[in-house]
Amino acid sequence: MTKENLEFIPFQKQELEEAFNFYQAALHEVIENVFGWNDSFQRNRFETHYELEWFSWIEIESKRIGYVCYFQKENELHLSLLIIFNEFQSKGYGKIVMNEIEQYAHKQNKNITLSSFKANEGAVKFYKSMGYVVTSEDEHFLDLSKF
């Protein structure tokens, strides 16, 4: 498992439903506990808040392990979603993916920003372990960045 075996494969439009299903599996419990899960609201938000070209499947050694959704602004790369499938979590894959995204952003002279539910303690712990710092917060969310 090395970054040489890492590939980002752009989504096709017909794959968005599958991606939503993974989003729901990954975040349903957190969203349910914070706001209450409303399926039609979440589906609509997923379809309208994110652009197709922001999504890429993550494959390592030809295995699909999750997906990433990010977009670029003038001085930053904003990570909207990093979904690593359950069976691949806690095995170092997330770190490999984030290191690759960080190298890409660094080459373009961009900071990385992201937001996370405070209640998503595993994600918050992961990002902090990668050197991300909290730049702001509200009742439910933390904004983090790495320069």
C-alpha positions as CSV (number, residue, x, y, z in Angstrom):
1,M,0.0,0.0,0.0
2,T,1.9,3.0,-1.3
3,K,1.0,6.3,-3.0
4,E,2.4,4.9,-6.2
5,N,-0.6,2.6,-6.3
6,L,-3.1,5.5,-5.6
7,E,-5.4,6.7,-8.3
8,F,-8.1,9.3,-8.4
9,I,-10.7,8.5,-10.9
10,P,-13.3,11.1,-11.9
11,F,-16.9,10.3,-11.3
12,Q,-19.4,9.7,-14.1
13,K,-22.8,11.3,-13.7
14,Q,-24.5,8.0,-13.3
15,E,-22.3,7.2,-10.2
16,L,-23.7,10.0,-8.1
17,E,-26.5,7.8,-6.7
18,E,-24.0,5.2,-5.6
19,A,-21.9,8.0,-4.0
20,F,-24.9,9.3,-2.2
21,N,-25.5,5.8,-0.7
22,F,-21.9,5.8,0.6
23,Y,-22.4,9.3,1.9
24,Q,-25.5,8.2,3.7
25,A,-23.8,5.1,5.2
26,A,-20.9,7.2,6.4
27,L,-22.7,10.2,7.8
28,H,-26.2,9.2,8.6
29,E,-25.6,8.6,12.3
30,V,-23.8,11.9,12.8
31,I,-26.3,13.9,10.9
32,E,-29.2,12.1,12.6
33,N,-27.8,13.0,16.0
34,V,-27.1,16.6,15.1
35,F,-30.0,17.7,13.0
36,G,-32.1,14.6,12.3
37,W,-31.8,12.9,9.0
38,N,-34.2,14.0,6.4
39,D,-33.6,11.8,3.3
40,S,-35.1,14.1,0.7
41,F,-33.3,17.2,2.1
42,Q,-29.9,15.3,2.3
43,R,-30.4,13.9,-1.2
44,N,-31.2,17.3,-2.6
45,R,-28.3,18.9,-0.8
46,F,-25.9,16.3,-2.1
47,E,-27.2,16.8,-5.7
48,T,-27.1,20.6,-5.6
49,H,-24.3,21.5,-3.2
50,Y,-21.5,19.5,-4.8
51,E,-20.4,19.7,-8.5
52,L,-19.8,16.4,-10.4
53,E,-16.2,17.5,-11.3
54,W,-15.3,17.8,-7.6
55,F,-15.7,14.0,-7.1
56,S,-13.1,11.3,-7.7
57,W,-13.1,7.7,-6.6
58,I,-10.1,6.6,-4.7
59,E,-8.4,3.4,-5.8
60,I,-5.4,1.8,-4.3
61,E,-3.9,-1.3,-5.9
62,S,-7.0,-1.3,-8.2
63,K,-9.4,-1.5,-5.2
64,R,-12.0,1.2,-4.8
65,I,-11.6,2.3,-1.2
66,G,-13.7,5.5,-1.1
67,Y,-14.0,8.8,-2.7
68,V,-13.0,12.4,-2.3
69,C,-14.8,15.6,-3.1
70,Y,-12.9,18.9,-3.3
71,F,-12.8,22.2,-5.1
72,Q,-10.3,24.9,-5.6
73,K,-10.5,28.6,-4.8
74,E,-7.8,31.2,-5.5
75,N,-5.6,30.4,-2.5
76,E,-7.1,27.2,-1.2
77,L,-8.2,23.7,-1.9
78,H,-11.4,23.0,0.1
79,L,-12.0,19.3,1.0
80,S,-15.7,18.9,1.1
81,L,-15.9,15.1,1.6
82,L,-13.5,12.3,2.3
83,I,-15.3,9.0,2.4
84,I,-13.2,6.0,3.2
85,F,-15.3,2.8,3.1
86,N,-15.7,1.2,6.5
87,E,-13.6,-1.9,5.7
88,F,-10.7,0.2,4.7
89,Q,-10.7,2.6,7.7
90,S,-7.9,2.6,10.3
91,K,-5.5,0.9,7.9
92,G,-3.6,4.0,6.8
93,Y,-5.4,4.6,3.6
94,G,-6.8,8.0,4.7
95,K,-3.3,9.2,5.5
96,I,-2.0,8.1,2.1
97,V,-4.9,10.0,0.4
98,M,-4.5,13.1,2.5
99,N,-0.7,13.2,1.9
100,E,-1.3,13.0,-1.8
101,I,-4.0,15.8,-1.7
102,E,-1.6,17.9,0.4
103,Q,1.3,17.4,-2.1
104,Y,-1.1,18.4,-4.9
105,A,-2.2,21.6,-3.0
106,H,1.4,22.4,-2.0
107,K,2.6,22.3,-5.7
108,Q,-0.1,24.9,-6.5
109,N,0.7,27.0,-3.4
110,K,-2.7,26.4,-1.9
111,N,-3.7,25.9,1.7
112,I,-6.2,23.1,2.5
113,T,-9.4,23.9,4.3
114,L,-12.2,21.6,5.4
115,S,-15.1,21.4,7.8
116,S,-16.2,18.6,10.0
117,F,-19.1,17.9,12.3
118,K,-17.8,18.2,15.9
119,A,-19.8,15.0,16.6
120,N,-17.7,13.2,14.0
121,E,-15.0,12.5,16.5
122,G,-13.1,10.0,14.5
123,A,-12.7,12.4,11.6
124,V,-11.7,15.3,13.8
125,K,-9.1,13.2,15.6
126,F,-7.8,12.0,12.2
127,Y,-7.5,15.5,10.7
128,K,-5.8,16.9,13.9
129,S,-3.4,13.9,13.8
130,M,-2.5,15.1,10.2
131,G,-1.6,18.5,11.5
132,Y,-4.8,20.4,10.8
133,V,-5.7,23.1,13.2
134,V,-9.1,24.5,14.1
135,T,-9.6,28.0,12.6
136,S,-13.2,28.5,13.7
137,E,-16.2,26.7,15.1
138,D,-19.8,27.0,15.7
139,E,-22.3,24.9,17.6
140,H,-22.0,21.9,15.2
141,F,-19.0,22.3,13.0
142,L,-15.2,22.9,13.1
143,D,-13.4,24.6,10.3
144,L,-9.8,23.3,10.0
145,S,-6.9,24.1,7.8
146,K,-3.3,23.2,7.1
147,F,-0.9,25.7,5.5
